[in-house]
Amino acid sequence: MSQVIKKSTPICDWTNLDSDNLYRVSSWGAPYFFINDDGHMAVHIKKKSSVSIDVVSVVEEIQSQGIQLPILLRFKDLLGAQIERINNAFQSAIETTGYGGLYQSVYPIKVNQSQAVVEEILNTGKKYDIGLECGSKAEFLAALPYLENDKTLLVCNGIKDRTMLSLMISIQRIGKNVIPVLDRLNEFSELKSIMWETGHSPILGARICLGSEGLGHWSSCSGEMSKFGLSLSELISLSEEISSLGLKDNFQLLHCHLGSQIKDISTLRQVVRELTQVYVSLIKRNFGIKYLDFGGGLGVQYDEAGTNSQFALNYDLQEYANLIVNTVKDVCNEQGVLEPVLITESGRAITAYHSVLIVPVLGSRSRDEWVTGDALPNDACQASQALFRLMERSTERITTEEALALFHHAKEAHSQVRASFSLGSVSLEEQATMDRAFWTLCKLLYVSLCGESFDSYPPEFIELENILAQQHMCNFSIFRSMLDHWGIGQTFPVMPIDRLNEKPLNHAILADLTCDSDGRVTHYVSSSPNKSVLPTHSFRPGKENHIGLFLLGAYQDSMGDAHNLFGKVGEAHIRLNLDVENHFTIEKVIPETSVQEILGQVQYVSGQLESRMRGLVREKYKSREVSRVAAQEILEKYMSCLQKSTYYDPKACN
Ligand SMILES: *Cc1c(COP(=O)(O)O)cnc(C)c1O
């Protein structure tokens, strides 16, 4: 069933710019993602260069190497590009205001711990002295060996046990810039006792929870009752103790973290002022604070700017940098105190852009329609008769008001038929026929409403669109690859990666492979008034139909879970290469998790599965219910499936 998009551009005049506007690519994708003249999604990597990478060519290259989709593309250059943008923004703010200190980026590895990501960030961030932040024991142990340069800062947050603290102090002794940030007072007691034992006095920092609360989903990260950090009273007693031990110079870092994805910039100013006041008070008492660390929170524009979506921001990167630099400078100048080194731990902003998941659409399903030969059954119930008459009416010329009223009546009649069916007084055939009548009526009304122009769309219009939306079955799992969409209703840009110079004439809802009714994309970024359906092209059976899921680089890789035992998808690392025709090379491919591996994670040992399977088949062979050859074949099929991907394999169907 094809639907009509209400859009003024005629089909034949549709260009990539219309698609850009429809999918709001410039809003969430700038300065990297755009639609090229071929109507393909493409990535700009270098500033002021016309060179770009065509996402469709990347996918074709991957497939030509026999690599199966879904595949996660990591455009590794985008990590460096974001680090550069962030550092340039702070540098520019520092120069404009005449700020007296430096800025330093620190990458919090919890946002994406993949080895390749951390390594790339350290390599490309070298010229900005980028540091790392860890929040757990495993993260600490992952980060530590990467501190090749003694200057590289490692900020250690989270709850730290004695083993961790002791290792931190030992590593400080060999000249590494590792700073445990005290989150609880008892961590200081541990530090003291390690100090008595070893005679080494630790360099340390403290995390403060401040009165102001950040807005947005993660607001509970800050505020007086936050899970993290010391209260001001605790800070005072800590500083008194530090002072009495003669360790004033060792107290070098003050930290706070407002929560991720700050939506409203005005909430930040208050926190920056408060933390700077704490800094000033400590400096006036001769503590050695060098670093003022404002944590993460720099947001990413996932949704269309200017909407009230929780995932759209009211500020940009430069505004964020200006606010921090200006505010710290103002407070320091007012109080006549030297400006500190500013740190931000922007994880989301560094990583979000670099990864794109490409998923094949496996098939598409539409509502059944009234077909020639369909007729109202002779003994149809009253509600069915009414619904039938309403369907006939919907083919006539009617006003908008009449169309809306007709829809209300039809919904009522349709649900009455359903009720009779459930009581057994309507036959299966009658129910199916009346479903077709209802959906056909919906389509007729929708098409007629599409011809109208509205100041604001009546809710019935959206309802009709939702009823008629096709269902695209996609080869991925929301729970594995886009967990925050399910978990906290986060918006991610999702759209076709090709045919973008053709007008999309359909609407679809994307469903994943999991047996979970929540395994659907329920919110799309588009200019359409209805955000719960995706404007799409018609599904082409037997051809490639690929959807791109964008801005997945932050949090999704590490948090995705194994619901229904779908494993990690394969990864391809893409690098800009100006020496080759397509401008990219595939640097590395990491295969997806096999069935055997994912089963191992829930304690099914593959050898045991095999011998159990062998046992089952052997019994049937012994009782002569199956031949030796057939039994062997079953075992081979089973064993070969175990080695394969957990996702749908279209090749296996041929
Ligand atoms: C999670 C976290 C970050 C990262 O925040 P983003 O909003 O992703 O930049 C930074 N610092 C700390 C302490 C964190 O816990």
The ligand as an SDF file (V2000), in Angstrom:
LIG
                    3D

 15 15  0  0  0  0  0  0  0  0999 V2000
   30.0780    9.8430   32.2230 C   0  0  0  0  0  0  0  0  0  0  0  0
   31.0420   10.8360   32.6540 C   0  0  0  0  0  0  0  0  0  0  0  0
   31.5790   11.7350   31.7210 C   0  0  0  0  0  0  0  0  0  0  0  0
   31.1500   11.7940   30.2920 C   0  0  0  0  0  0  0  0  0  0  0  0
   30.0870   12.6410   30.1080 O   0  0  0  0  0  0  0  0  0  0  0  0
   29.5990   13.0610   28.6400 P   0  0  0  0  0  0  0  0  0  0  0  0
   28.3810   13.7970   28.8880 O   0  0  0  0  0  0  0  0  0  0  0  0
   29.4500   11.8080   27.8730 O   0  0  0  0  0  0  0  0  0  0  0  0
   30.6600   13.8970   28.0410 O   0  0  0  0  0  0  0  0  0  0  0  0
   32.5400   12.6050   32.1700 C   0  0  0  0  0  0  0  0  0  0  0  0
   32.9500   12.6070   33.4470 N   0  0  0  0  0  0  0  0  0  0  0  0
   32.4410   11.7680   34.3660 C   0  0  0  0  0  0  0  0  0  0  0  0
   32.9220   11.8190   35.7590 C   0  0  0  0  0  0  0  0  0  0  0  0
   31.4770   10.8650   34.0040 C   0  0  0  0  0  0  0  0  0  0  0  0
   30.9600   10.0320   34.9150 O   0  0  0  0  0  0  0  0  0  0  0  0
  1  2  1  0
  2  3  1  0
  2 14  2  0
  3  4  1  0
  3 10  2  0
  4  5  1  0
  5  6  1  0
  6  7  2  0
  6  8  1  0
  6  9  1  0
 10 11  1  0
 11 12  2  0
 12 13  1  0
 12 14  1  0
 14 15  1  0
M  END
$$$$
